[in-house]
Amino acid sequence: LQPRDLTDENIKVLVDQGILHTVSLNENRPNDFKPIDKAENLRNLNLSGVRVTPARIKSFAIFKNIESLQLEAVTLKDEDVKTFLENYPKLKRLVLSQSTLTTAIYPILAQHKELTILEMEKLPVTEEGLKMLASLPNLNRLNLAGTKATDEILKPLAESMSIKSIRAVGTKVSDGLVKEFREKKINVER
């Protein structure tokens, strides 16, 4: 659902019928979220490219059933992500690609045990940070495309019991590491 394509009244009907599950907000509706504020069945929230302020983050706390959150190309502080994660205990998919986060995000992400898919394209990446992510019991897909990932940085992921797929396009990961990971049943896309 792209709210810019619907009237507030149409959105209200979808909310009232409990059939609104996905919303993609964009810069065309930067301040008005009233049409969706009672969407208790909302599962997917896309805020990519939207200006996210602390007040907005607080206003999104009403959506307790969010399972997928996209924050691609959003100016964020690491603590903002922590607030989202606290608000969304059912969150399984998180897209943080091309945002303004720092390596301080890793301990925050490591606390959210429900994550199954994490997209961190073009974000800072460290061996210590990936060691924290490797401990997530449900994380099975990790996107590190366009990062400064190297064999050394990615090594901790080989010990993960849950990771099945790593996207490492545009990194310095070697063929040798790709082979090593495949032997451990971890697919690496380069």
Salt bridges, closest charged atoms under 4 A:
ASP5 OD1 - ARG4 NE 3.94
ASP8 OD1 - ARG29 NH2 2.60
ASP16 OD2 - LYS12 NZ 2.75
ASP32 OD2 - ARG29 NH2 3.65
GLU67 OE2 - ARG43 NE 3.91
GLU114 OE1 - LYS92 NZ 3.98
GLU119 OE2 - ARG93 NH2 3.24
GLU121 OE1 - ARG167 NH1 3.60
GLU159 OE2 - LYS184 NZ 3.83
ASP175 OD1 - ARG190 NH2 2.42
GLU180 OE1 - LYS155 NZ 3.32
GLU189 OE1 - ARG167 NE 3.59
